[in-house]
Amino acid sequence: MRLIGRSGSRGAKRPYSMSSREIEVLQWVAHGKSAREIAVILNITKRTIDAHVLSAVQKMGAVNRTNAVAIAIRDRIIKV
């Protein structure tokens, strides 16, 4: 998995003011993983995954998680 557009420097501007975790979760969604699968991979609860997805969807102005992934790919936030 590779995140695009991420700078290691502090204070780097993130597109849509998304957290690194929201971006990471979207990357896993883009690879076809379910919320339960992502929760196991990241060792956090499914509820937390759902919250990250919802937050990313809202920040991006997307209509659902699929649309959020499409926007993230288009804007080079993630790469598949």
VENMOSUL-V598431 format. One record per residue. RES is the residue in three letters. PHI is phi as a letter, one per 40 degrees, with the letter a starting at -180 (999 if undefined). Layout:
res = [RES & RES]
phi = [PHI & PHI]
This chain:
res = [MET & ARG & LEU & ILE & GLY & ARG & SER & GLY & SER & ARG & GLY & ALA & LYS & ARG & PRO & TYR & SER & MET & SER & SER & ARG & GLU & ILE & GLU & VAL & LEU & GLN & TRP & VAL & ALA & HIS & GLY & LYS & SER & ALA & ARG & GLU & ILE & ALA & VAL & ILE & LEU & ASN & ILE & THR & LYS & ARG & THR & ILE & ASP & ALA & HIS & VAL & LEU & SER & ALA & VAL & GLN & LYS & MET & GLY & ALA & VAL & ASN & ARG & THR & ASN & ALA & VAL & ALA & ILE & ALA & ILE & ARG & ASP & ARG & ILE & ILE & LYS & VAL]
phi = [999 & b & c & b & g & c & b & c & c & c & g & c & c & b & d & g & f & c & c & c & c & c & c & c & c & c & c & c & d & c & c & g & c & c & d & c & c & c & d & c & d & c & f & b & c & c & c & c & c & d & c & c & c & d & c & c & d & c & c & c & g & c & c & a & c & c & c & c & c & c & c & c & c & d & c & g & c & b & b & b]
